[in-house]
Amino acid sequence: MTGTATAQDWDERYEAYRGDLLAHCYRMLGSVDEAEDLVQETLLRAWRAADRYDPQRASLRTWLHRIATNACLSALEGRGRRPLPSGLGPAGDDPQAPLVPRLDVPWLQPFPDARLGDPRLGDPADAAQQRAGVRLALVAALQLLPARQRAALVLREVLQLPAAEVADALGSSVASVNSSLQRARAALQEAGPTLDQLREPADPDERAVVDRYLTAFEAADVAGLTRLLADDVVLEMPPVPLWLAGRAHYGEFMQRVFAMRGTGWRLVPVPANGSPALAAYAPDPANGGVRAHSLNVFTVANGLIRCCVTFADASVFGLFGLPAGQPLPST
């Protein structure tokens, strides 16, 4: 690179891919915080190697993702996976069980959709693929795979790179990549229909269903909430390892929530992980308002909520640029 204008041009070209790279590193690591660090490292490596970039061999996007993938593989050496509670053991059968956080577990974090790649970089189908590629079920399942299998699957299935480019990115052969993909797909098939989420459109009514959930929740209407749930609905609450399955358990747990925390909750819609989500603010009588409580990410299918992952950790609000507390609206 020569000249300030050229350097500035490279900076701007790199920055255009920041959100895209953040989503990629998040899929690999399961952590937004760690993904941010790896994106910075990726851009620094790219800056230092800019004079070696050959546009005849790969697009700038592919080249940056190759650098990011190798940075992630180095970061993952010797690390365990980031799970959700359902990945640690069977469902609980007592909605009244003590809610004891497991702070020693590096839990999967939610991802703010506002930080996905710029949709103008590709066609609408690419933007939809990006949103599907950060869905919680898929990212949680990816954590089950060895790091190189994870990378091969993400590069091939999410970014849809040709097998030859995936092999080049991983310093491997096409035959080795195809073998890794076969093993990765088989492992994910056991975890559930997670890859199908990349190919199927979202439920067109999911936003309306979650809006009705918001209304029922703010009214402390447990009967109204349960009518929106599938029979086999799942409720997870990291960092609490307890998770529950079934409409009855979900409803009983919600009765417990309102008994413990009271009514007067405020919920704020915020998209997360390519899905509708609600930031929940619990009543805060001492200060006359509400305070950050949890971020709830929903999976909706056939007009019913199939899963709610409740990140019961107010620190995740910062990832979404949400305040820690809010005053109650005047009436």
C-alpha positions in Angstrom: 0.0 0.0 0.0 1.2 3.5 -0.8 -0.2 6.8 0.1 -2.8 7.9 2.7 -5.7 7.6 0.2 -4.9 4.0 -0.5 -4.6 3.2 3.2 -7.9 4.9 3.9 -9.5 3.0 1.0 -8.4 -0.3 2.5 -9.7 0.7 5.9 -13.1 1.4 4.4 -13.2 -1.9 2.5 -12.3 -3.9 5.6 -14.9 -2.0 7.7 -17.6 -2.9 5.3 -17.2 -6.5 6.3 -17.0 -6.0 10.1 -20.5 -7.3 10.8 -20.1 -10.2 8.4 -16.9 -11.2 10.1 -18.4 -10.7 13.6 -21.2 -13.2 12.7 -18.7 -15.6 11.4 -16.5 -15.5 14.5 -19.6 -15.7 16.7 -20.7 -19.0 15.0 -17.2 -20.4 15.6 -16.9 -19.2 19.2 -20.4 -18.8 20.6 -19.4 -15.5 22.3 -20.0 -12.0 21.0 -17.3 -10.6 23.3 -14.7 -13.0 22.0 -15.8 -12.6 18.4 -15.3 -8.9 18.6 -11.7 -9.5 19.7 -11.1 -11.9 16.9 -12.5 -9.5 14.3 -10.1 -6.9 15.5 -7.3 -9.4 15.1 -8.5 -10.4 11.7 -8.5 -6.8 10.4 -5.1 -6.2 11.8 -3.7 -9.4 10.1 -5.4 -8.3 6.9 -3.9 -4.8 7.1 -0.4 -6.3 7.6 -0.9 -8.7 4.7 -2.7 -6.4 2.3 0.2 -6.3 -0.2 -0.1 -10.1 -0.5 -3.8 -10.1 -1.3 -4.5 -11.5 -4.8 -8.0 -10.7 -6.1 -7.5 -13.3 -8.9 -7.4 -16.1 -6.2 -10.3 -15.0 -4.0 -12.7 -12.2 -3.3 -11.9 -9.8 -0.5 -14.7 -11.3 1.5 -13.4 -14.9 1.1 -9.9 -13.8 1.9 -11.0 -12.0 5.1 -13.0 -15.0 6.2 -10.0 -17.3 5.6 -8.0 -15.1 8.0 -10.8 -15.0 10.5 -11.3 -18.7 10.4 -7.6 -19.4 11.2 -7.7 -16.8 14.0 -10.8 -18.6 15.5 -9.1 -22.0 15.2 -6.1 -20.7 17.1 -8.4 -19.2 19.8 -10.3 -22.5 20.1 -7.3 -24.6 20.9 -7.7 -26.2 24.3 -11.1 -24.6 24.9 -14.3 -26.3 25.8 -17.6 -25.6 24.1 -20.2 -22.9 25.0 -23.4 -24.7 25.8 -27.0 -23.9 26.5 -28.6 -25.7 29.5 -30.2 -28.4 27.3 -26.7 -29.4 26.2 -25.6 -30.3 29.7 -28.3 -32.8 30.8 -31.9 -33.8 30.8 -34.9 -31.5 31.3 -35.9 -30.8 34.9 -39.3 -31.9 36.2 -39.7 -29.3 39.0 -40.6 -25.7 38.0 -40.2 -24.8 41.7 -36.5 -26.0 41.8 -33.9 -23.6 43.2 -32.5 -21.3 40.5 -28.8 -21.6 41.2 -26.5 -20.0 38.5 -23.5 -22.0 37.2 -21.0 -19.2 36.8 -18.2 -21.7 36.0 -19.8 -22.6 32.7 -18.8 -20.4 29.6 -22.4 -20.1 28.4 -23.4 -19.4 24.8 -24.2 -15.7 24.3 -27.1 -14.1 22.3 -26.2 -12.2 19.1 -27.6 -8.8 18.3 -29.1 -8.8 14.7 -28.3 -5.1 14.4 -24.6 -6.1 14.2 -25.0 -8.5 11.3 -23.3 -7.7 8.0 -24.6 -4.9 5.9 -27.4 -6.4 3.7 -26.3 -4.1 0.9 -23.1 -6.3 0.5 -25.3 -9.1 -1.1 -28.7 -9.9 -2.3 -31.7 -10.4 0.1 -31.2 -14.2 0.0 -27.7 -13.7 1.4 -29.1 -11.5 4.2 -31.7 -14.1 5.1 -28.9 -16.8 5.1 -26.9 -14.6 7.5 -29.8 -14.3 9.9 -30.5 -18.1 9.7 -26.8 -18.7 10.3 -26.9 -17.2 13.8 -30.0 -18.9 15.1 -29.4 -20.2 18.6 -30.2 -23.9 17.8 -27.6 -23.9 15.0 -24.9 -22.1 16.9 -25.4 -24.3 20.0 -25.2 -27.4 17.8 -22.0 -26.1 16.1 -20.4 -26.0 19.6 -20.7 -29.8 19.6 -18.3 -30.2 16.7 -14.5 -30.2 16.8 -13.1 -26.9 15.7 -12.0 -27.8 12.2 -15.3 -29.6 11.5 -17.1 -26.5 12.8 -15.1 -24.3 10.5 -15.6 -26.5 7.4 -19.4 -26.6 8.0 -19.7 -22.9 8.5 -17.7 -22.0 5.5 -19.5 -24.5 3.3 -23.1 -24.4 4.6 -23.4 -20.8 5.9 -21.1 -18.9 3.7 -21.6 -21.3 0.8 -18.0 -21.3 -0.3 -17.0 -24.0 -2.9 -15.3 -27.0 -1.4 -12.0 -26.0 -3.0 -12.0 -22.6 -1.3 -12.9 -24.2 2.0 -9.9 -26.6 1.6 -7.7 -23.6 0.7 -8.9 -21.7 3.8 -8.2 -24.7 6.1 -4.9 -25.7 4.4 -6.4 -29.0 3.6 -7.6 -31.1 0.6 -11.0 -31.2 -0.9 -11.3 -34.9 0.0 -10.4 -34.1 3.6 -13.0 -31.2 3.7 -15.7 -33.4 2.3 -14.9 -36.1 4.9 -15.1 -33.5 7.7 -18.4 -32.2 6.3 -19.9 -35.6 6.2 -19.0 -36.2 9.9 -20.2 -32.8 10.9 -23.5 -33.2 9.2 -24.0 -36.6 10.8 -23.3 -35.1 14.2 -25.7 -32.2 13.7 -28.4 -34.5 12.4 -28.3 -36.2 15.9 -28.7 -32.8 17.5 -31.9 -32.0 15.5 -32.9 -30.4 12.2 -30.5 -27.5 12.7 -29.1 -27.4 9.1 -32.7 -27.2 7.8 -33.0 -23.8 9.5 -30.5 -22.4 6.9 -32.9 -23.4 4.1 -36.3 -22.9 5.5 -37.9 -19.4 5.7 -38.9 -18.1 9.1 -42.4 -18.5 10.3 -44.2 -15.5 8.8 -46.3 -15.1 11.9 -43.5 -15.3 14.4 -43.4 -11.5 15.1 -47.2 -11.4 15.7 -47.0 -14.4 18.0 -44.2 -12.9 20.1 -46.1 -9.6 20.2 -49.1 -11.4 21.7 -46.6 -13.0 24.2 -45.4 -9.5 25.2 -49.0 -8.4 25.8 -49.8 -11.4 27.9 -46.6 -11.2 29.9 -47.0 -7.5 30.7 -50.5 -8.3 31.9 -49.2 -11.3 34.0 -51.7 -13.4 32.0 -50.3 -16.9 32.5 -53.3 -18.5 30.7 -52.8 -16.2 27.8 -49.1 -17.1 27.7 -49.6 -20.8 27.7 -52.1 -20.6 24.8 -49.2 -19.4 22.7 -47.0 -22.4 23.5 -46.5 -25.7 21.7 -47.2 -28.8 23.7 -43.4 -29.6 23.8 -42.2 -26.1 24.3 -38.7 -25.7 25.9 -37.7 -23.1 28.4 -33.9 -22.5 29.1 -32.4 -20.0 31.5 -28.7 -19.7 31.3 -26.7 -19.2 33.5 -29.1 -21.4 35.5 -28.5 -25.0 34.3 -32.2 -25.9 34.9 -34.3 -26.2 31.7 -37.9 -27.3 31.4 -40.0 -29.0 28.7 -43.7 -28.9 28.2 -46.5 -26.3 28.3 -47.6 -27.2 31.9 -44.1 -26.8 33.3 -43.7 -23.5 31.5 -46.9 -22.2 32.8 -46.1 -23.2 36.4 -42.8 -21.5 36.1 -44.3 -18.3 34.9 -46.7 -18.3 37.8 -43.6 -18.6 40.0 -42.0 -15.7 38.2 -44.9 -13.3 38.9 -45.2 -14.5 42.5 -41.5 -13.8 43.1 -41.0 -10.6 41.1 -44.5 -9.2 41.0 -46.3 -7.6 38.1 -45.6 -4.5 36.2 -42.9 -5.9 33.9 -41.9 -4.0 30.7 -40.8 -5.9 27.6 -38.9 -4.4 24.7 -38.8 -6.1 21.3 -35.2 -6.5 20.0 -34.1 -8.9 17.2 -31.5 -11.5 18.3 -30.0 -14.5 16.6 -32.2 -14.1 13.5 -35.3 -14.5 15.6 -37.7 -12.3 17.5 -36.6 -11.5 21.1 -37.8 -9.5 24.0 -35.7 -7.7 26.6 -37.5 -8.1 29.9 -37.4 -5.4 32.6 -38.5 -6.5 36.1 -40.4 -4.2 38.5 -38.0 -2.2 40.7 -40.2 -0.8 43.5 -37.3 0.7 45.4 -36.4 3.0 42.5 -39.9 3.5 41.1 -39.2 1.9 37.7 -38.0 -1.3 36.2 -34.5 -2.9 35.9 -32.9 -5.1 33.4 -33.7 -8.8 34.0 -33.3 -11.1 31.0 -33.2 -11.3 27.2 -35.6 -13.9 25.8 -35.0 -15.3 22.3 -37.9 -17.3 20.7 -38.3 -20.0 18.2 -41.7 -20.0 16.6 -43.1 -22.6 14.2 -46.7 -23.2 13.0 -47.9 -20.2 14.9 -46.7 -21.4 18.3 -43.6 -20.8 20.5 -41.4 -23.9 20.4 -38.6 -22.6 22.5 -37.7 -19.6 24.7 -34.1 -19.2 25.7 -34.1 -16.7 28.6 -30.6 -15.2 29.1 -31.1 -14.4 32.8 -28.0 -12.2 32.9 -28.5 -8.4 32.8 -25.0 -8.0 31.4 -26.2 -9.1 28.0 -28.2 -5.9 27.7 -25.0 -4.1 27.0 -24.4 -6.2 23.9 -27.7 -4.8 22.5 -27.1 -1.2 23.6 -30.0 -1.5 26.0 -30.2 0.5 29.3 -29.9 -1.2 32.7 -33.1 0.4 33.9 -36.1 2.4 32.7 -38.6 4.6 34.4 -42.2 3.5 34.3 -44.3 5.4 31.7 -46.6 8.0 33.2 -50.3 7.2 33.1 
